Amino acid sequence: MPDTQLFVFTAGDASARAHLNDSILNPIDPERIASLFPQDEAAELQALAAEQGLYAWGAVDGQRNKPTWESMAPGDWVLCVYDARYRFVARVVRKAHNAPAAREIWGELEPGKTWEYMYFITPPVPIDVPLDDLASELNARYMGFTRIADPRVSEIVDA
């Protein structure tokens, strides 16, 4: 089993790509969300923002999304995909289940539903790699938030 895991999130539609501006292309202002976290967590986020900027993504509650998020840990890698290309790579630095903070950053998908399973990441590094180029190592396509299976990650690490 590899030391770190690999996750892929999609920004497949126009609204998701608009959210890239809110928390991937631009850091989040920690003052916007500080009051929505317990004091100790808010202090950690303020420190993270001062050190590297505050970048994040989130997943809506769902049968697949919640367990995928629960398996994620600091140090894991994340890739962003849209338009059949890998677009960003980053590492997870912390997680938070916080619907009010997600609502403040990204709004709501539909009434009462937001991207509450949040993960904060290192500054995202832009990349531009077609999915087809890595289809034999990763997946040929993605639907939502995905954890890459350990055997595939091990094969990538070994290569």
Buried (B, 14 or more C-beta within 10 A) or exposed (E): EBEEBBBBBBBBEEEBBEBBEBBBEEBBEBEEBBEBBEEEBBEBBBEBBEEBBBBBBBBBBBEEBBEBBEEBEEEBBBBBBBEEBBBBBBBBBBBBBBBEBBBBBBEEEEEEBBBBBBBBBBEBEEEEBEBEEBEEEBBEEBEBBBBBEEEBBEEBEEE
